[in-house]
Amino acid sequence: MADAAGAIPALRRALAPGAESKALARLAKDPQLVRAMDAFAKAAAKAADVKAALRDPRILNVLLPALGLPDAVGQPGLALRALTADPKQADGLLSRLPDTRWKAAAATLNLRERGIAALRDPKVQASLADGLRRMAWKNELDAGQPGVGDALLFRSRASAATNAYAVLGDPVLRRVVTTALGLPQAIVVQPVETQARAITSRLDLAKLQDPREVAKLAERYVVAAAGSGTGGAAASPLLGLLPAGGLLA
């Protein structure tokens, strides 16, 4: 079990000026990540179309973690349907999916209109490489102190959540808020309306617009995550690209 006493200091070290830029600069030279991006570029260049590309693990193992969807690598069928759907369609697939990450990813890539050209675009590949490095840094942080990576993402995303359903639709926001509020993990089996009421009965969501309140929730989360062993990055096939010991090696 992680040291709860070290949770807040670990979070503050990750937030220190220059910590992120130094980590990302180091990871930009990581041989495993460089090889992963090289394999992605070559696979995208050879793929006949988007459908073929999204069946290729060399593409999925980079694309989905880079878009913040590392837990979806094993779902190529869903990835194809969601990433090629129209994010502007009010009653479409992306509006029905409870996980809002898919809609954001589809809008970012614009595969519906650009097709395979989007995955071959050097600017898109550069953006994906940055996302991959950020996910790798999150994994590093969580390996050192559970929950720190989630806490950083929460601090950057919290202000976008204007209602309880937005919190529940983002796995990181859901995890941080429910854990920080002391809600039981079993709440996930309850109807979404019940989950929403549980959150709003304990938290004034207007506080998510206040950086100080967001910081307090993030700190409460890392302490709780350290005590329970929860939090941290979802397992990803990307880790198979890394040496024993993961990105910390």
VOGU-3710 file (C-alpha; in Angstrom, 3 decimals, decimal comma):
1> madaagaipa> 0,000/0,000/0,000  1,319/3,461/-0,856  2,282/5,936/1,838  -0,660/8,256/2,436  1,633/10,734/4,172  3,632/11,093/0,965  0,610/11,581/-1,302  0,273/15,364/-1,142  4,042/16,011/-1,353  4,167/13,758/-4,430
11> lrralapgae> 1,341/15,704/-6,055  3,020/19,007/-5,281  6,307/17,799/-6,779  4,464/16,928/-9,985  2,941/20,415/-9,994  6,245/22,181/-9,393  7,330/24,623/-12,121  9,214/22,806/-14,845  8,341/19,295/-13,638  6,047/18,534/-16,567
21> skalarlakd> 8,284/20,046/-19,249  11,329/18,161/-17,956  9,442/14,875/-17,880  8,063/15,331/-21,387  11,477/16,304/-22,761  12,960/13,154/-21,255  10,174/10,958/-22,599  10,582/12,463/-26,067  13,878/10,571/-26,199  12,556/7,331/-24,705
31> pqlvramdaf> 13,505/4,566/-27,193  10,329/2,560/-26,651  8,057/5,529/-27,257  10,073/6,615/-30,283  9,797/3,118/-31,751  6,066/3,022/-31,023  5,503/6,262/-32,928  7,695/5,086/-35,794  5,679/1,868/-36,035  2,462/3,918/-35,954
41> akaaakaadv> 3,612/6,133/-38,820  4,648/3,176/-40,957  1,400/1,310/-40,282  -0,678/4,386/-41,116  1,236/4,856/-44,367  0,497/1,276/-45,426  -3,128/1,043/-44,262  -5,653/0,965/-47,101  -8,238/2,935/-45,133  -9,328/3,884/-41,622
51> kaalrdpril> -11,077/0,561/-41,072  -7,866/-1,323/-41,778  -5,850/1,121/-39,671  -8,053/0,723/-36,616  -7,605/-3,041/-36,743  -3,827/-2,695/-36,505  -2,475/-2,946/-32,936  0,508/-0,786/-33,924  -1,971/2,033/-34,478  -4,428/1,313/-31,669
61> nvllpalglp> -1,685/0,916/-29,067  -0,586/4,481/-29,772  -3,769/6,188/-30,894  -6,031/5,359/-27,969  -3,579/6,011/-25,112  -2,548/9,257/-26,815  -6,206/10,319/-26,923  -6,684/9,482/-23,245  -8,401/6,143/-23,926  -5,793/3,558/-22,846
71> davgqpglal> -8,454/1,251/-21,429  -10,140/0,982/-24,848  -7,232/-0,560/-26,771  -8,892/-3,962/-26,626  -12,093/-2,631/-28,227  -11,248/-2,070/-31,911  -14,882/-2,419/-32,975  -16,022/0,356/-30,657  -13,007/2,456/-31,630  -13,922/2,211/-35,308
81> raltadpkqa> -17,585/3,073/-34,757  -16,924/5,896/-32,307  -13,959/7,553/-33,979  -15,665/7,649/-37,362  -19,005/8,858/-36,003  -20,250/12,428/-36,329  -19,572/14,319/-33,065  -22,074/16,994/-34,101  -25,023/14,614/-34,460  -27,292/15,245/-31,483
91> dgllsrlpdt> -28,837/11,765/-31,443  -25,821/9,896/-32,815  -23,623/7,240/-31,249  -21,263/9,694/-29,593  -24,120/11,470/-27,856  -25,424/8,150/-26,540  -22,134/6,828/-25,216  -21,809/7,564/-21,491  -18,035/7,966/-21,843  -17,519/11,499/-23,167
101> rwkaaaatln> -13,888/10,823/-24,093  -14,999/9,214/-27,361  -16,772/12,345/-28,546  -13,744/14,506/-27,775  -11,434/12,047/-29,544  -13,643/11,873/-32,644  -13,771/15,660/-32,854  -9,991/15,888/-32,463  -9,184/13,378/-35,213  -12,037/14,179/-37,609
111> lrergiaalr> -11,662/10,737/-39,227  -15,220/10,943/-40,554  -14,228/13,675/-42,994  -10,484/13,184/-43,390  -10,245/9,400/-43,364  -6,815/7,767/-43,360  -5,218/11,090/-44,323  -5,739/12,282/-40,759  -3,604/9,482/-39,343  -0,873/10,207/-41,909
121> dpkvqaslad> -0,817/13,938/-41,193  2,532/14,915/-39,586  0,780/17,476/-37,389  -1,669/14,868/-36,117  1,185/12,442/-35,495  3,085/15,100/-33,565  0,012/15,748/-31,439  -0,416/12,024/-30,806  3,246/11,718/-29,841  2,715/14,481/-27,277
131> glrrmawkne> -0,386/12,721/-25,948  1,519/9,453/-25,704  4,290/11,100/-23,697  1,747/12,692/-21,377  0,070/9,331/-20,808  3,482/7,780/-20,126  4,228/10,508/-17,572  0,862/9,890/-15,921  1,735/6,209/-15,667  5,097/7,084/-14,121
141> ldagqpgvgd> 3,483/9,313/-11,544  0,875/6,726/-10,619  3,517/4,031/-10,336  5,364/6,190/-7,819  2,278/7,374/-5,918  -1,204/6,076/-6,819  -3,615/8,740/-7,964  -1,175/11,551/-8,740  -1,625/11,202/-12,496  -5,403/11,246/-12,138
151> allfrsrasa> -5,179/14,267/-9,852  -3,257/16,253/-12,459  -5,787/15,390/-15,158  -8,616/16,293/-12,803  -7,130/19,720/-12,149  -6,974/20,394/-15,889  -10,460/19,069/-16,728  -12,613/19,876/-13,711  -13,809/23,290/-14,878  -15,377/21,722/-17,978
161> atnayavlgd> -17,784/19,685/-15,831  -20,868/21,832/-15,307  -23,157/19,071/-14,049  -22,966/15,672/-12,368  -23,466/13,814/-15,647  -20,350/15,458/-17,091  -18,436/14,207/-14,054  -19,824/10,704/-14,464  -19,105/10,697/-18,201  -15,361/11,174/-17,700
171> pvlrrvvtta> -13,686/8,212/-15,954  -10,984/10,387/-14,384  -13,439/12,987/-13,053  -15,712/10,216/-11,815  -12,860/8,434/-10,052  -11,469/11,550/-8,401  -14,789/13,031/-7,312  -16,372/9,841/-5,998  -13,202/8,836/-4,158  -12,613/12,303/-2,708
181> lglpqaivvq> -16,228/12,399/-1,513  -15,909/8,978/0,097  -18,568/7,355/-2,075  -18,350/3,549/-2,229  -17,010/1,953/-5,405  -20,212/-0,096/-5,579  -22,058/3,062/-6,610  -21,108/2,311/-10,237  -23,829/-0,387/-10,370  -26,505/2,118/-9,405
191> pvetqarait> -28,627/3,960/-12,005  -26,825/7,017/-13,321  -29,508/9,277/-11,829  -28,770/7,819/-8,391  -25,056/8,373/-8,881  -25,664/11,973/-9,931  -27,771/12,643/-6,840  -25,093/11,115/-4,622  -22,548/13,558/-6,036  -24,699/16,689/-5,926
201> srldlaklqd> -25,827/15,921/-2,359  -22,189/16,035/-1,241  -20,613/18,571/-3,596  -21,633/21,979/-4,893  -20,527/21,551/-8,497  -19,938/25,294/-8,788  -16,792/24,597/-6,755  -15,298/22,897/-9,800  -14,939/26,377/-11,292  -12,770/27,464/-8,349
211> prevaklaer> -9,103/26,415/-8,717  -8,641/26,396/-4,941  -11,552/24,026/-4,412  -10,353/21,830/-7,274  -6,897/21,687/-5,676  -8,434/20,617/-2,359  -10,398/17,819/-4,024  -7,282/16,648/-5,861  -5,364/16,465/-2,583  -8,179/14,604/-0,853
221> yvvaaagsgt> -8,194/12,151/-3,723  -4,484/11,311/-3,668  -4,603/10,732/0,088  -7,621/8,443/-0,293  -6,062/6,654/-3,270  -2,881/6,006/-1,287  -4,880/4,561/1,574  -7,036/2,309/-0,573  -4,672/1,397/-3,390  -7,103/2,837/-5,945
231> ggaaaspllg> -6,337/5,416/-8,593  -3,643/5,341/-11,182  -3,500/4,542/-14,844  -5,498/1,859/-16,531  -3,494/-1,014/-17,907  -2,489/-0,491/-21,509  -0,790/-2,619/-24,160  1,547/0,363/-24,482  3,253/-0,951/-21,372  4,274/-3,999/-23,372
241> llpagglla> 6,536/-1,710/-25,385  8,427/-0,765/-22,274  11,282/-2,476/-20,457  10,743/-4,436/-17,255  9,806/-1,953/-14,579  7,842/0,174/-17,063  8,672/3,762/-17,849  10,475/4,173/-14,551  13,228/1,792/-15,633
//
